[in-house]
Amino acid sequence: MAKYKDYSYDQGVFLPVYFDRQILPGTFEYTLSHLIDNELDLSVFDKRYKNDDTGAPAYDPRILLKIILYAYSRGITSSRKISQCCEENIIFMALSAHTRPHFTTIADFVSSQDEEAVALFQEIILICDEMNLIGREMFAVDGCKLPSNASKEWSGTKADFKKKALKLEKAIEHIIEKHRQIDDIEEKNNIIESDAKYMATLQKQIKKIREWVNDNDDKPGAGSKPIKSNITDNDSAKMKSSKGYIQGYNGLAMVDSKHQVIVGAEAYGKGPEQDLLKPMIESTKGNLEDSVFEKTLLTADSGFHTKDNMDMLAKEGIDAYVADNRFRKRDPRFKDNDRYKERHRKEIAGKRKKSQLYSKEDFYFDPDFKFCMCPAGKRLYRSGRGFDTHGNFVTRFKAPKSACGPCKLRSKCLRHPDRSPKRSVAYFHSGTKNKDAPDTATERMKQKIDSALGRMIYSKRLGTVEPVFGHIRHTIKLDRFTLRGKIKVNCQWLLFCALHNLKKIHRYGSIPAT
């Protein structure tokens, strides 16, 4: 019978541990430790401390940065878990030299950063540039919407919050009234005891709402309606994402196409990206140099396409390729992509009842298109004509209020007869595309991106910026922001973007082995 050496797990052993020998060359922790100790200028962190003459010694920012960034690389964001790793994990012990910082120290170090995170991110970009990891051939910009440390249930306008407070007060009144109607003393005592905590929670919520309403105003929107605020984190925004509506921030990144190094990043508390293109361009210039876009192409999706942005790009002389919302429709490679949708529309239309409203075919149009006649015999006068945004020539007509107001056919002519004061009709002239469109920056961008070269360049955008968000969200596990407030959230976003760039340095850069 075979013999085996005796062994037992019910024993311990004392090992001599040399911290510098635990951080082996070729590992990410070695790259991280080498860069922080030898390459990065972290003098900006010295301003945080004023203990030269009095006060206890502080933890070295290099130690804290090492353990925090290494923890983030392992998908650990909790300060308590990071502190626990410094006591139990040999790599964390080696990176921290067994100083064992308390979790409150780690949390305060992360949440109190502002210009320090910006300086750290810029320093890492410069190291990437020195190692020739930034190709400067093409930059792609896009946003990644992540939930924040706030609930969307606490979003609304001041009017919404006042209604919610009244609703909670009525809930408390209902509970009190229920107590009055109970005759059995023993049963009443049991119910009161069980409802006491619930009533205290409601009263606390009412107080929270009242205090916020008294101290804050609605966020002004683009139009007359205000933007929804959030009581927990008013810098965040309720935005639509691929997973439905979330309360969060939009983390933007400008990514280089060579090794997917992030050259510009910032988190914004707004979902729409139309107003964020220029700030991202200015941020990238600040991280590299003002002339970076003289030879570097810029690509962006349709979320950044506006007339003002196209004029800005033309004025700045930036060679950009920004898609509009009709870009796919004009692509000949996608000419048959709606064939199944069209069949579905016909099937649905066959099942629906035919609309009882008058259509364009029920109106008479003057041969010279000076007026048209409605089914009631009233005249609609021409209100405008010209090319629309899709290049179609359109003539529009409107009826006077005196004609539609007393008309007996309002219910058959207007979709909302109780709200709509008058009928309007648009006549689209067939075969009259605008061949002489005005030479605007928007039209030039459409022609530019519709060319074979433009489509080829724009096709690289997806493979440049989207893998970066996939790496940040699913590999290093930033699936939500854990801090509150625009400044703190932006610092957390910059730390993760800096970590992403450190991973690129580890993989593609040159780090000495000794």
N, C-alpha and C positions, 0 to 999 in steps of 0.2 A: 504494500500500500504506500502511496506517495507521502512524503513528509514535507510539511510547510513550516516556515518560521512562525513563531508565536507573535501575535500582535494584539493590541487592545486599544480601544478608543477612550477608555476611562483613565486617561493619563494626560499630563501636561508636560511642557518642556520650555525652558528659558532659552531664547535665541538672541544672539548679539545682532542688532539691527543697525546698519549704517545707512542713513537716509539717502546719501548721495549715490549709493550703489543700488537703491531701489528704483531710481529714475534712469531707466536704461536708454541708451542712444537708439534712435529709430522709432521710438514710441511718441505718441502725441504729447504726453506729459513732459517728455524731455524737450520737445520743440517749444511748448508753452513756457516751461521754466527758463529755457535759454533766452527766448525773446524778451521776457519780462526782466530778466536780470541783466542782459547785455545790450539789447537793441532799443527798447522803448524808453522814451523820456517821460518819466512819471512825476516830474517836479510839480505839476499842477495839483497833485494830491497833497503836497506839503501845506497848501493854504488852508486845508481843513482843520489843521491842528495848531493850537496856541499854547503848548505846554513846554516851551523852552526852559522856563525858570520854575514854574510850579505845575502841579498836576501829575497824574500817573502817566507812565509811558504808554503810548498807543501801539496797536498792532501795525506792523509795516504794511502799507497798501499793496506791496508786491506779494506778500503772503496771502492777503485776502483775495486779490485778483486771481492768483493761481488756483486756489481751492474753489472759488466761485465759478470761474470759466471752465475748470475741469469738471465740476459738478454739472454745469449746463451741458457740457459735451456728452455726459452720461444720462441726460434726461432728468436730472434732479434739480428742481427749482425751489423746493422748500428749504428755508433757512434752518429749520430744526433738523431735517435730514442731512443737510450739509455738515452741521455741527456734529451730528452723530457719526457721520463718516470719518471726521477728523479724529475720533476716538477709537474707531473700530477697523477702518480700512487702512492697510499699510501704505498705499499710494497717497492717500490724503494725508497720512501722518508724515510721509516724506516731503510732500509739497509744502506743508505747513510747518515743517521742522518740529512737529509735535507740540505746537503752541496751544492748540485746542481752543480756538475762539468760541465764545458763547453765541448762541443763535441770535440773540438780540444785537450783538455786534455786527454779525453778517447782514441781518435784515436792515439795520440802520445804514450800513455802508452802501448797500444797493439802492435803497430808497432815497438817500440824501444826495445822490449824484446829479449833476446837471452839466456844467461845462467840462467836468472830468470825463464823463462818458463820451462827449463829443471829441475831446482831445485824444482820448485813447483810440477811438475809431479812426480819426485822421492819421494818427501815428502808424497804425497797422496798414492803412492804405498806402502810405509812403513807403513802407517796407515792401509791400507787394510790388510797387512801382520800381523800386530799386532792384528787385529780383526778376524784373521783366515778366511779371505775371499779368500785367495789364497791357493788352494789345493795342487799344485805342483805335480799333478799326470800326467797331459798332457798339453802341450802348443801347440797351433795352430797358424801358421803365414800365413798371406796373405796380399794382397794389395787392396786398393780402389782408383780407378782413378777418379780424380775430375778435372773439368775445372779450369783454373786460370784466373786472371784478365788480360788476353792478348788474342789477336785474332790470330787464326791459319792462317789468310790471310797474316800476317806479318812474316811467317816462310819461310825459304829457305836457300840456300847457298849464298855465295858472288856473284857467277855467276848469280843466280836467281834474286838477288836484283839489280844487274847491268842491267839485262834485263828489270826488272820492272821499273827502273828509266828511261831507254830509251823509254819505252812504254808510260810513263806519259809525257815525253817531247814531243813525237809525238802527244799526245792528245792536248797539249797546242798549238803546231804548227797548228794543224787542226782547232782549235778554232780561232786563229789569221787569218788564211787563209780564213775562212768563213766570218770574219768581212771585209776583203778586197774585197770580191766578192759582197758584198751587196751595191747597189747603192742608195737606199732610205735612206736618212739621218735620218729620224724619226725612221724608223724600225731598222736601225743600232744602234742608241743610246739605244733603248729598249733592243736589244739583248746583247750589250756590258755590260749594267748594270746588266742583269740577269746572264751573264757568268763571271762577275768579281769575285764573291765569289768562284765559282767553280775553276777558274784559280788560285786563291790564295791558295785554299786547295791543288791543285795539286803541286804547287810550294813548299808548306810547306812539303808535303810528299816526294818530290824529295830531298829537303834539309836534311830531316830526314834520308833517305836512304844513301845519299852520306856521311854524317857524320858517320853513323854506319859502312859503308864499309871501311872508312879510319882508323877507330879506333879499329876495331875488326878483328879477323881471324876466319876461319871456325872451327867448333868443330871436332876434329879427331874421326873417326869411328873405328869400329873393323877391317874393311878391308881398302881398298885404298880410298873408297868414304867417304866424310865428312858427319857428321850428320847435319841435318837442324837446323839452329839457329833461334832465334826470336828477332826482333828488340825491341819489347816492354818489354819482360821479357826473357832474354837469359838463365836464369836458368831453365825455364820450357821446356817442350818437347812436340812434336806432337806425340801422342800415340793413339793406337786403344783401344776403350772401347766397352762396350755392346751397347752403343748408337752411334756408329760410331767413327770417328776420332775426337779427341779433342786436344786442346792446354792446357796442365795442368801439374799436379803433381800426383805422385803415393804415397798415404798415406799408409804406412805399419804399421801393428799392430801385436804384439805377445800377444795372449790371453790365459788366464788360463781357464781350462774346468770347474772348480767348480762353480763359479759365473760369469764367463765371464769378469773378471777383466783384463784390459790391463796392461801387465807387461813390455812392450817395444813398442816404437812407434817412427817413424821418417818419414818425407816426402822427397821424392826423385824426382828430375826432369828427370826421365827416365821411360819408359814403361816396358821394359824387366826386369825380377826380378832375373835372374840367378846370378848376382853379388851381390845381396842384402841379401842373406841368412846369410853369415858370419857376416856382420855388425849388423844385427838384433840380432844374438846370442850374440855378444859382448855387445851390448846395454842392453840386458836383464840381462846379468851377472853383468853389472855395476849398474843396478837398484836394484838387489837383492844381490846375492853373486856369486863368481866364481864357486862354486861347485853346483849351482842350477840344472845343467843338469846331475848330477851323478845319480839321481833317477827319474828325470822327463822325460817323453817321449816327443818327438817333432814330429809333423805332418805338412806336407806341400804338396801343389798340384804340378802338373807337371811343373808349371812355374819355380820352383826352382831346377828342376832335371838336373844336369850336372855332368859330370865325376869329375870335380874338387870339386864340392860340396859333392859328395859322398865320395871322398877320404878325404876331410876335416872332415866330420862327423865321418868317421872311425878312423881318427887320434885323434880327440878330445874325442873319446869314448862316443859319444852321441847316445842314443837309439832312432833313428829317423825312421819315416815311410814317405818316400817321393815317391809319385807316378810318374811314367814316362808316356810318351805320348801313350804307348801301354797298359797301365794298364787295361783299360776297355775292350780292345779287348781280353785280357786273362781271364777275369772274366767269369766263366761258367754261372753266372746269367744273363749275357748280350749276350749269344751266339746267340739268335734270334733277337737281336735288329736291325740288318741290313736287315731283310727279306723284309721289305717294300722298303728300299733303293735299294736293288738288283733288285726288280721288276721294280722300276722306271728307273734304269740304262738300263735294257733290253728294256723297252719301248722307251727310248730316242735313244738307239743304233739302234733300228728298224727303226726309222724315219730318222736317219742320213745316208748319203751316205757312202758306204764302202770306207775306205782309199785306195788310189792308191799307197801308199808307200809299199816297200817290208818289210815284217815282218820277225820274227825269223824263221818261217816255210819255207821261201824261201832260207834259207842258209843251206849248207851241213856242218855237224860237223864230224870231224875225230873221229873214235871210241875211240881213246886214248885222244881226246880233246887237241891235240897238235896244231891244226889249224882248220880253217873253210873256206869254199868257198862261195863267194858272187854270186849273179845271173849273174854277168859279167864274172865269172870264175877267179877272183882274190883271192889271199890268204889273210886271216886275221890271224895274229899271236897272240898266247896267251899272254895276258898282265898281268894276275894275276888270282889267284883262292884262295878261302877260304870262311869262314863263314861271312855273313853280320850281321848287328845289330839285325836282327830278327831270327838269328840262321839258316838261309838257306845257303846251300853250293852252291857257284856261281863260274863259270868259265867265265872270260872276255876275249874278243878278240878285237884287233884294227888293222885297215888296214894302210899300209904305205901311206904317202902323194903321192908318185909316182904312186900308183895304183888308188887312188880316184881323183887326180887332173885332168887328161885328160879323165876320164871315161864319156861316153855318157849317162850313166844311173843315173847320179847324181840327176836329178830332181825326179826320182822314188825311190831313195834310201835314200836321206837326206831330213830331214824336212826343213832345211834352206840351200839350196845348195850354196847360195851366201855368207854365213858366215861360215858354217861348213867345215873345211878342209878335214875331213876324217870320215869314219863310224866306230862305235864301236858296239859290240853285247855282251849281257850277257846271258849265259845259266844257268838256275836254275835247279839243279838236284833234282828231286822229291824224297821224302822220306829220305832225308839226313839232318835231324835236328842235330844241334850241341849238343850232349849229354855230351861232355866233354869240356864245355865252361870254359875259364880261370877264376880262382878264384879272381875276381876283386871286388872292393867295389860296383860297379854298378850292377854286377850280383848277389852279395849277397843281395843287396837292393831289386832287383826284386823277388828273392826267398822269402825274408822276407815278403814283402808286399802282395805276392800272397798266403801266408798261410792263414788258417782260422782265426788265431789270428790277423795276420796283417790286413786283410780286416775288421775285427771287430773294431780294434783300429782306422784305418784310416776313418771308417765311422763316427766317432765322430767329425772329423775335421769340417765338414760342419755346424753342429749344435753348434759349439763352436765359430767360428770366423765370420761367415756370419751375424748372428743376431746383432753383434756389429756394423758392417757397416750399417745395416738397421736402427739401433737406431740412429747412428750419422747422417746419410743422411736424414732420413724421419721423425724422431721424434724431434730431436733438430735442424734439418733443415740446416745442413752444406752441401748444394748441389753444392757449388763452393767456391774456395778460393778467398777472396777479396783483399789480399795483393799481392805484387810482390817481387820476390827474394827468393832464397832458405831459407835464415835464417828467414825471416819474415813469409813465408808460413809454415815453420816447427814449428815456435812458435804458429801459429794459430792452426795447427794440434794437437800440444801437449796440448793446452788449451782445445780443444774439447775432447781429450782423457782423460784429467784430469777431466773434467765435467762428462764424462761417468762413471769414477770410483767413483766420488762423489755421483752419483745416486745409485751406488751399495752399498756404505756405508749407504746412507739414507734408503735403502730398507732392507739390510741384517745386517748392523752393529748395534752397541749398542751406542746410543747417550743419555746422561742423560737429563731428562726432565727439570731440573732446573740448 
